[in-house]
């Protein structure tokens, strides 16, 4: 298991859908895991995620989970913080 695997799992974890809501996921976790892992790996040497990479991950989380932007930002930041701590 690569260190980025946990961060990918955290970012792409499904959220409970409200009753009657359709699933928001258009891509499978398998399709997204490699690009997300590469973004995290490319930023490990940095104290924080590159702004463009963070925006990409936040948008991806919003699309895949249906989370509002603030919650998606929190999820991305938390996953990156935990990845850095585990490094």
Phi and psi restraints in degrees (range 20) as a CNS / XPLOR table:
assign (resid 1 and name C) (resid 2 and name N)
       (resid 2 and name CA) (resid 2 and name C) 1.0 -81.0 20.0 2
assign (resid 2 and name N) (resid 2 and name CA)
       (resid 2 and name C) (resid 3 and name N) 1.0 151.5 20.0 2
assign (resid 2 and name C) (resid 3 and name N)
       (resid 3 and name CA) (resid 3 and name C) 1.0 -57.8 20.0 2
assign (resid 3 and name N) (resid 3 and name CA)
       (resid 3 and name C) (resid 4 and name N) 1.0 -32.2 20.0 2
assign (resid 3 and name C) (resid 4 and name N)
       (resid 4 and name CA) (resid 4 and name C) 1.0 -73.6 20.0 2
assign (resid 4 and name N) (resid 4 and name CA)
       (resid 4 and name C) (resid 5 and name N) 1.0 -16.9 20.0 2
assign (resid 4 and name C) (resid 5 and name N)
       (resid 5 and name CA) (resid 5 and name C) 1.0 -58.8 20.0 2
assign (resid 5 and name N) (resid 5 and name CA)
       (resid 5 and name C) (resid 6 and name N) 1.0 -42.1 20.0 2
assign (resid 5 and name C) (resid 6 and name N)
       (resid 6 and name CA) (resid 6 and name C) 1.0 -64.8 20.0 2
assign (resid 6 and name N) (resid 6 and name CA)
       (resid 6 and name C) (resid 7 and name N) 1.0 -41.9 20.0 2
assign (resid 6 and name C) (resid 7 and name N)
       (resid 7 and name CA) (resid 7 and name C) 1.0 -63.1 20.0 2
assign (resid 7 and name N) (resid 7 and name CA)
       (resid 7 and name C) (resid 8 and name N) 1.0 -41.0 20.0 2
assign (resid 7 and name C) (resid 8 and name N)
       (resid 8 and name CA) (resid 8 and name C) 1.0 -61.4 20.0 2
assign (resid 8 and name N) (resid 8 and name CA)
       (resid 8 and name C) (resid 9 and name N) 1.0 -45.5 20.0 2
assign (resid 8 and name C) (resid 9 and name N)
       (resid 9 and name CA) (resid 9 and name C) 1.0 -58.6 20.0 2
assign (resid 9 and name N) (resid 9 and name CA)
       (resid 9 and name C) (resid 10 and name N) 1.0 -42.7 20.0 2
assign (resid 9 and name C) (resid 10 and name N)
       (resid 10 and name CA) (resid 10 and name C) 1.0 -65.0 20.0 2
assign (resid 10 and name N) (resid 10 and name CA)
       (resid 10 and name C) (resid 11 and name N) 1.0 -42.9 20.0 2
assign (resid 10 and name C) (resid 11 and name N)
       (resid 11 and name CA) (resid 11 and name C) 1.0 -69.3 20.0 2
assign (resid 11 and name N) (resid 11 and name CA)
       (resid 11 and name C) (resid 12 and name N) 1.0 -41.5 20.0 2
assign (resid 11 and name C) (resid 12 and name N)
       (resid 12 and name CA) (resid 12 and name C) 1.0 -95.4 20.0 2
assign (resid 12 and name N) (resid 12 and name CA)
       (resid 12 and name C) (resid 13 and name N) 1.0 7.7 20.0 2
assign (resid 12 and name C) (resid 13 and name N)
       (resid 13 and name CA) (resid 13 and name C) 1.0 -60.0 20.0 2
assign (resid 13 and name N) (resid 13 and name CA)
       (resid 13 and name C) (resid 14 and name N) 1.0 134.4 20.0 2
assign (resid 13 and name C) (resid 14 and name N)
       (resid 14 and name CA) (resid 14 and name C) 1.0 -68.8 20.0 2
assign (resid 14 and name N) (resid 14 and name CA)
       (resid 14 and name C) (resid 15 and name N) 1.0 153.6 20.0 2
assign (resid 14 and name C) (resid 15 and name N)
       (resid 15 and name CA) (resid 15 and name C) 1.0 -110.8 20.0 2
assign (resid 15 and name N) (resid 15 and name CA)
       (resid 15 and name C) (resid 16 and name N) 1.0 150.4 20.0 2
assign (resid 15 and name C) (resid 16 and name N)
       (resid 16 and name CA) (resid 16 and name C) 1.0 -61.5 20.0 2
assign (resid 16 and name N) (resid 16 and name CA)
       (resid 16 and name C) (resid 17 and name N) 1.0 130.3 20.0 2
assign (resid 16 and name C) (resid 17 and name N)
       (resid 17 and name CA) (resid 17 and name C) 1.0 -82.7 20.0 2
assign (resid 17 and name N) (resid 17 and name CA)
       (resid 17 and name C) (resid 18 and name N) 1.0 141.5 20.0 2
assign (resid 17 and name C) (resid 18 and name N)
       (resid 18 and name CA) (resid 18 and name C) 1.0 -61.3 20.0 2
assign (resid 18 and name N) (resid 18 and name CA)
       (resid 18 and name C) (resid 19 and name N) 1.0 153.8 20.0 2
assign (resid 18 and name C) (resid 19 and name N)
       (resid 19 and name CA) (resid 19 and name C) 1.0 -54.8 20.0 2
assign (resid 19 and name N) (resid 19 and name CA)
       (resid 19 and name C) (resid 20 and name N) 1.0 129.6 20.0 2
assign (resid 19 and name C) (resid 20 and name N)
       (resid 20 and name CA) (resid 20 and name C) 1.0 84.9 20.0 2
assign (resid 20 and name N) (resid 20 and name CA)
       (resid 20 and name C) (resid 21 and name N) 1.0 -5.0 20.0 2
assign (resid 20 and name C) (resid 21 and name N)
       (resid 21 and name CA) (resid 21 and name C) 1.0 -82.9 20.0 2
assign (resid 21 and name N) (resid 21 and name CA)
       (resid 21 and name C) (resid 22 and name N) 1.0 145.4 20.0 2
assign (resid 21 and name C) (resid 22 and name N)
       (resid 22 and name CA) (resid 22 and name C) 1.0 -82.7 20.0 2
assign (resid 22 and name N) (resid 22 and name CA)
       (resid 22 and name C) (resid 23 and name N) 1.0 154.6 20.0 2
assign (resid 22 and name C) (resid 23 and name N)
       (resid 23 and name CA) (resid 23 and name C) 1.0 -64.3 20.0 2
assign (resid 23 and name N) (resid 23 and name CA)
       (resid 23 and name C) (resid 24 and name N) 1.0 138.7 20.0 2
assign (resid 23 and name C) (resid 24 and name N)
       (resid 24 and name CA) (resid 24 and name C) 1.0 -87.3 20.0 2
assign (resid 24 and name N) (resid 24 and name CA)
       (resid 24 and name C) (resid 25 and name N) 1.0 -15.3 20.0 2
assign (resid 24 and name C) (resid 25 and name N)
       (resid 25 and name CA) (resid 25 and name C) 1.0 -71.9 20.0 2
assign (resid 25 and name N) (resid 25 and name CA)
       (resid 25 and name C) (resid 26 and name N) 1.0 123.0 20.0 2
assign (resid 25 and name C) (resid 26 and name N)
       (resid 26 and name CA) (resid 26 and name C) 1.0 -102.3 20.0 2
assign (resid 26 and name N) (resid 26 and name CA)
       (resid 26 and name C) (resid 27 and name N) 1.0 -19.7 20.0 2
assign (resid 26 and name C) (resid 27 and name N)
       (resid 27 and name CA) (resid 27 and name C) 1.0 -126.1 20.0 2
assign (resid 27 and name N) (resid 27 and name CA)
       (resid 27 and name C) (resid 28 and name N) 1.0 153.1 20.0 2
assign (resid 27 and name C) (resid 28 and name N)
       (resid 28 and name CA) (resid 28 and name C) 1.0 -81.1 20.0 2
assign (resid 28 and name N) (resid 28 and name CA)
       (resid 28 and name C) (resid 29 and name N) 1.0 161.0 20.0 2
assign (resid 28 and name C) (resid 29 and name N)
       (resid 29 and name CA) (resid 29 and name C) 1.0 -58.6 20.0 2
assign (resid 29 and name N) (resid 29 and name CA)
       (resid 29 and name C) (resid 30 and name N) 1.0 -38.9 20.0 2
assign (resid 29 and name C) (resid 30 and name N)
       (resid 30 and name CA) (resid 30 and name C) 1.0 -61.8 20.0 2
assign (resid 30 and name N) (resid 30 and name CA)
       (resid 30 and name C) (resid 31 and name N) 1.0 -37.4 20.0 2
assign (resid 30 and name C) (resid 31 and name N)
       (resid 31 and name CA) (resid 31 and name C) 1.0 -67.5 20.0 2
assign (resid 31 and name N) (resid 31 and name CA)
       (resid 31 and name C) (resid 32 and name N) 1.0 -28.5 20.0 2
assign (resid 31 and name C) (resid 32 and name N)
       (resid 32 and name CA) (resid 32 and name C) 1.0 -100.4 20.0 2
assign (resid 32 and name N) (resid 32 and name CA)
       (resid 32 and name C) (resid 33 and name N) 1.0 -19.9 20.0 2
assign (resid 32 and name C) (resid 33 and name N)
       (resid 33 and name CA) (resid 33 and name C) 1.0 -59.1 20.0 2
assign (resid 33 and name N) (resid 33 and name CA)
       (resid 33 and name C) (resid 34 and name N) 1.0 -47.0 20.0 2
assign (resid 33 and name C) (resid 34 and name N)
       (resid 34 and name CA) (resid 34 and name C) 1.0 -64.0 20.0 2
assign (resid 34 and name N) (resid 34 and name CA)
       (resid 34 and name C) (resid 35 and name N) 1.0 -47.7 20.0 2
assign (resid 34 and name C) (resid 35 and name N)
       (resid 35 and name CA) (resid 35 and name C) 1.0 -63.2 20.0 2
assign (resid 35 and name N) (resid 35 and name CA)
       (resid 35 and name C) (resid 36 and name N) 1.0 -38.6 20.0 2
assign (resid 35 and name C) (resid 36 and name N)
       (resid 36 and name CA) (resid 36 and name C) 1.0 -66.0 20.0 2
assign (resid 36 and name N) (resid 36 and name CA)
       (resid 36 and name C) (resid 37 and name N) 1.0 -43.7 20.0 2
assign (resid 36 and name C) (resid 37 and name N)
       (resid 37 and name CA) (resid 37 and name C) 1.0 -60.7 20.0 2
assign (resid 37 and name N) (resid 37 and name CA)
       (resid 37 and name C) (resid 38 and name N) 1.0 -39.9 20.0 2
assign (resid 37 and name C) (resid 38 and name N)
       (resid 38 and name CA) (resid 38 and name C) 1.0 -64.6 20.0 2
assign (resid 38 and name N) (resid 38 and name CA)
       (resid 38 and name C) (resid 39 and name N) 1.0 -38.6 20.0 2
assign (resid 38 and name C) (resid 39 and name N)
       (resid 39 and name CA) (resid 39 and name C) 1.0 -62.5 20.0 2
assign (resid 39 and name N) (resid 39 and name CA)
       (resid 39 and name C) (resid 40 and name N) 1.0 -47.4 20.0 2
assign (resid 39 and name C) (resid 40 and name N)
       (resid 40 and name CA) (resid 40 and name C) 1.0 -62.4 20.0 2
assign (resid 40 and name N) (resid 40 and name CA)
       (resid 40 and name C) (resid 41 and name N) 1.0 -46.0 20.0 2
assign (resid 40 and name C) (resid 41 and name N)
       (resid 41 and name CA) (resid 41 and name C) 1.0 -61.5 20.0 2
assign (resid 41 and name N) (resid 41 and name CA)
       (resid 41 and name C) (resid 42 and name N) 1.0 -39.1 20.0 2
assign (resid 41 and name C) (resid 42 and name N)
       (resid 42 and name CA) (resid 42 and name C) 1.0 -66.9 20.0 2
assign (resid 42 and name N) (resid 42 and name CA)
       (resid 42 and name C) (resid 43 and name N) 1.0 -21.4 20.0 2
assign (resid 42 and name C) (resid 43 and name N)
       (resid 43 and name CA) (resid 43 and name C) 1.0 -104.2 20.0 2
assign (resid 43 and name N) (resid 43 and name CA)
       (resid 43 and name C) (resid 44 and name N) 1.0 0.5 20.0 2
assign (resid 43 and name C) (resid 44 and name N)
       (resid 44 and name CA) (resid 44 and name C) 1.0 -59.6 20.0 2
assign (resid 44 and name N) (resid 44 and name CA)
       (resid 44 and name C) (resid 45 and name N) 1.0 -32.2 20.0 2
assign (resid 44 and name C) (resid 45 and name N)
       (resid 45 and name CA) (resid 45 and name C) 1.0 -77.6 20.0 2
assign (resid 45 and name N) (resid 45 and name CA)
       (resid 45 and name C) (resid 46 and name N) 1.0 -10.6 20.0 2
assign (resid 45 and name C) (resid 46 and name N)
       (resid 46 and name CA) (resid 46 and name C) 1.0 -93.4 20.0 2
assign (resid 46 and name N) (resid 46 and name CA)
       (resid 46 and name C) (resid 47 and name N) 1.0 151.4 20.0 2
assign (resid 46 and name C) (resid 47 and name N)
       (resid 47 and name CA) (resid 47 and name C) 1.0 -69.2 20.0 2
assign (resid 47 and name N) (resid 47 and name CA)
       (resid 47 and name C) (resid 48 and name N) 1.0 -24.0 20.0 2
assign (resid 47 and name C) (resid 48 and name N)
       (resid 48 and name CA) (resid 48 and name C) 1.0 -147.4 20.0 2
assign (resid 48 and name N) (resid 48 and name CA)
       (resid 48 and name C) (resid 49 and name N) 1.0 166.1 20.0 2
assign (resid 48 and name C) (resid 49 and name N)
       (resid 49 and name CA) (resid 49 and name C) 1.0 -64.3 20.0 2
assign (resid 49 and name N) (resid 49 and name CA)
       (resid 49 and name C) (resid 50 and name N) 1.0 141.2 20.0 2
assign (resid 49 and name C) (resid 50 and name N)
       (resid 50 and name CA) (resid 50 and name C) 1.0 -56.7 20.0 2
assign (resid 50 and name N) (resid 50 and name CA)
       (resid 50 and name C) (resid 51 and name N) 1.0 140.7 20.0 2
assign (resid 50 and name C) (resid 51 and name N)
       (resid 51 and name CA) (resid 51 and name C) 1.0 -57.7 20.0 2
assign (resid 51 and name N) (resid 51 and name CA)
       (resid 51 and name C) (resid 52 and name N) 1.0 -43.1 20.0 2
assign (resid 51 and name C) (resid 52 and name N)
       (resid 52 and name CA) (resid 52 and name C) 1.0 -66.6 20.0 2
assign (resid 52 and name N) (resid 52 and name CA)
       (resid 52 and name C) (resid 53 and name N) 1.0 -40.1 20.0 2
assign (resid 52 and name C) (resid 53 and name N)
       (resid 53 and name CA) (resid 53 and name C) 1.0 -66.1 20.0 2
assign (resid 53 and name N) (resid 53 and name CA)
       (resid 53 and name C) (resid 54 and name N) 1.0 -40.4 20.0 2
assign (resid 53 and name C) (resid 54 and name N)
       (resid 54 and name CA) (resid 54 and name C) 1.0 -62.8 20.0 2
assign (resid 54 and name N) (resid 54 and name CA)
       (resid 54 and name C) (resid 55 and name N) 1.0 -44.5 20.0 2
assign (resid 54 and name C) (resid 55 and name N)
       (resid 55 and name CA) (resid 55 and name C) 1.0 -60.2 20.0 2
assign (resid 55 and name N) (resid 55 and name CA)
       (resid 55 and name C) (resid 56 and name N) 1.0 -43.3 20.0 2
assign (resid 55 and name C) (resid 56 and name N)
       (resid 56 and name CA) (resid 56 and name C) 1.0 -59.5 20.0 2
assign (resid 56 and name N) (resid 56 and name CA)
       (resid 56 and name C) (resid 57 and name N) 1.0 -48.3 20.0 2
assign (resid 56 and name C) (resid 57 and name N)
       (resid 57 and name CA) (resid 57 and name C) 1.0 -64.9 20.0 2
assign (resid 57 and name N) (resid 57 and name CA)
       (resid 57 and name C) (resid 58 and name N) 1.0 -41.0 20.0 2
assign (resid 57 and name C) (resid 58 and name N)
       (resid 58 and name CA) (resid 58 and name C) 1.0 -61.8 20.0 2
assign (resid 58 and name N) (resid 58 and name CA)
       (resid 58 and name C) (resid 59 and name N) 1.0 -45.3 20.0 2
assign (resid 58 and name C) (resid 59 and name N)
       (resid 59 and name CA) (resid 59 and name C) 1.0 -61.5 20.0 2
assign (resid 59 and name N) (resid 59 and name CA)
       (resid 59 and name C) (resid 60 and name N) 1.0 -41.6 20.0 2
assign (resid 59 and name C) (resid 60 and name N)
       (resid 60 and name CA) (resid 60 and name C) 1.0 -62.8 20.0 2
assign (resid 60 and name N) (resid 60 and name CA)
       (resid 60 and name C) (resid 61 and name N) 1.0 -45.3 20.0 2
assign (resid 60 and name C) (resid 61 and name N)
       (resid 61 and name CA) (resid 61 and name C) 1.0 -62.0 20.0 2
assign (resid 61 and name N) (resid 61 and name CA)
       (resid 61 and name C) (resid 62 and name N) 1.0 -42.7 20.0 2
assign (resid 61 and name C) (resid 62 and name N)
       (resid 62 and name CA) (resid 62 and name C) 1.0 -60.7 20.0 2
assign (resid 62 and name N) (resid 62 and name CA)
       (resid 62 and name C) (resid 63 and name N) 1.0 -43.4 20.0 2
assign (resid 62 and name C) (resid 63 and name N)
       (resid 63 and name CA) (resid 63 and name C) 1.0 -65.3 20.0 2
assign (resid 63 and name N) (resid 63 and name CA)
       (resid 63 and name C) (resid 64 and name N) 1.0 -42.4 20.0 2
assign (resid 63 and name C) (resid 64 and name N)
       (resid 64 and name CA) (resid 64 and name C) 1.0 -80.8 20.0 2
assign (resid 64 and name N) (resid 64 and name CA)
       (resid 64 and name C) (resid 65 and name N) 1.0 -28.7 20.0 2
assign (resid 64 and name C) (resid 65 and name N)
       (resid 65 and name CA) (resid 65 and name C) 1.0 -112.8 20.0 2
assign (resid 65 and name N) (resid 65 and name CA)
       (resid 65 and name C) (resid 66 and name N) 1.0 -19.8 20.0 2
assign (resid 65 and name C) (resid 66 and name N)
       (resid 66 and name CA) (resid 66 and name C) 1.0 78.9 20.0 2
assign (resid 66 and name N) (resid 66 and name CA)
       (resid 66 and name C) (resid 67 and name N) 1.0 8.3 20.0 2
assign (resid 66 and name C) (resid 67 and name N)
       (resid 67 and name CA) (resid 67 and name C) 1.0 -67.8 20.0 2
assign (resid 67 and name N) (resid 67 and name CA)
       (resid 67 and name C) (resid 68 and name N) 1.0 147.9 20.0 2
assign (resid 67 and name C) (resid 68 and name N)
       (resid 68 and name CA) (resid 68 and name C) 1.0 -67.8 20.0 2
assign (resid 68 and name N) (resid 68 and name CA)
       (resid 68 and name C) (resid 69 and name N) 1.0 161.5 20.0 2
assign (resid 68 and name C) (resid 69 and name N)
       (resid 69 and name CA) (resid 69 and name C) 1.0 -55.1 20.0 2
assign (resid 69 and name N) (resid 69 and name CA)
       (resid 69 and name C) (resid 70 and name N) 1.0 -45.5 20.0 2
assign (resid 69 and name C) (resid 70 and name N)
       (resid 70 and name CA) (resid 70 and name C) 1.0 -60.5 20.0 2
assign (resid 70 and name N) (resid 70 and name CA)
       (resid 70 and name C) (resid 71 and name N) 1.0 -40.6 20.0 2
assign (resid 70 and name C) (resid 71 and name N)
       (resid 71 and name CA) (resid 71 and name C) 1.0 -70.8 20.0 2
assign (resid 71 and name N) (resid 71 and name CA)
       (resid 71 and name C) (resid 72 and name N) 1.0 -37.0 20.0 2
assign (resid 71 and name C) (resid 72 and name N)
       (resid 72 and name CA) (resid 72 and name C) 1.0 -65.6 20.0 2
assign (resid 72 and name N) (resid 72 and name CA)
       (resid 72 and name C) (resid 73 and name N) 1.0 -41.0 20.0 2
assign (resid 72 and name C) (resid 73 and name N)
       (resid 73 and name CA) (resid 73 and name C) 1.0 -61.2 20.0 2
assign (resid 73 and name N) (resid 73 and name CA)
       (resid 73 and name C) (resid 74 and name N) 1.0 -44.5 20.0 2
assign (resid 73 and name C) (resid 74 and name N)
       (resid 74 and name CA) (resid 74 and name C) 1.0 -61.3 20.0 2
assign (resid 74 and name N) (resid 74 and name CA)
       (resid 74 and name C) (resid 75 and name N) 1.0 -42.8 20.0 2
assign (resid 74 and name C) (resid 75 and name N)
       (resid 75 and name CA) (resid 75 and name C) 1.0 -63.3 20.0 2
assign (resid 75 and name N) (resid 75 and name CA)
       (resid 75 and name C) (resid 76 and name N) 1.0 -45.4 20.0 2
assign (resid 75 and name C) (resid 76 and name N)
       (resid 76 and name CA) (resid 76 and name C) 1.0 -63.5 20.0 2
assign (resid 76 and name N) (resid 76 and name CA)
       (resid 76 and name C) (resid 77 and name N) 1.0 -47.3 20.0 2
assign (resid 76 and name C) (resid 77 and name N)
       (resid 77 and name CA) (resid 77 and name C) 1.0 -62.3 20.0 2
assign (resid 77 and name N) (resid 77 and name CA)
       (resid 77 and name C) (resid 78 and name N) 1.0 -41.9 20.0 2
assign (resid 77 and name C) (resid 78 and name N)
       (resid 78 and name CA) (resid 78 and name C) 1.0 -64.6 20.0 2
assign (resid 78 and name N) (resid 78 and name CA)
       (resid 78 and name C) (resid 79 and name N) 1.0 -44.0 20.0 2
assign (resid 78 and name C) (resid 79 and name N)
       (resid 79 and name CA) (resid 79 and name C) 1.0 -62.5 20.0 2
assign (resid 79 and name N) (resid 79 and name CA)
       (resid 79 and name C) (resid 80 and name N) 1.0 -41.6 20.0 2
assign (resid 79 and name C) (resid 80 and name N)
       (resid 80 and name CA) (resid 80 and name C) 1.0 -67.9 20.0 2
assign (resid 80 and name N) (resid 80 and name CA)
       (resid 80 and name C) (resid 81 and name N) 1.0 -40.9 20.0 2
assign (resid 80 and name C) (resid 81 and name N)
       (resid 81 and name CA) (resid 81 and name C) 1.0 -60.8 20.0 2
assign (resid 81 and name N) (resid 81 and name CA)
       (resid 81 and name C) (resid 82 and name N) 1.0 -44.4 20.0 2
assign (resid 81 and name C) (resid 82 and name N)
       (resid 82 and name CA) (resid 82 and name C) 1.0 -68.0 20.0 2
assign (resid 82 and name N) (resid 82 and name CA)
       (resid 82 and name C) (resid 83 and name N) 1.0 -36.2 20.0 2
assign (resid 82 and name C) (resid 83 and name N)
       (resid 83 and name CA) (resid 83 and name C) 1.0 -64.2 20.0 2
assign (resid 83 and name N) (resid 83 and name CA)
       (resid 83 and name C) (resid 84 and name N) 1.0 -44.5 20.0 2
assign (resid 83 and name C) (resid 84 and name N)
       (resid 84 and name CA) (resid 84 and name C) 1.0 -61.8 20.0 2
assign (resid 84 and name N) (resid 84 and name CA)
       (resid 84 and name C) (resid 85 and name N) 1.0 -40.3 20.0 2
assign (resid 84 and name C) (resid 85 and name N)
       (resid 85 and name CA) (resid 85 and name C) 1.0 -66.4 20.0 2
assign (resid 85 and name N) (resid 85 and name CA)
       (resid 85 and name C) (resid 86 and name N) 1.0 -34.3 20.0 2
assign (resid 85 and name C) (resid 86 and name N)
       (resid 86 and name CA) (resid 86 and name C) 1.0 -77.8 20.0 2
assign (resid 86 and name N) (resid 86 and name CA)
       (resid 86 and name C) (resid 87 and name N) 1.0 -19.5 20.0 2
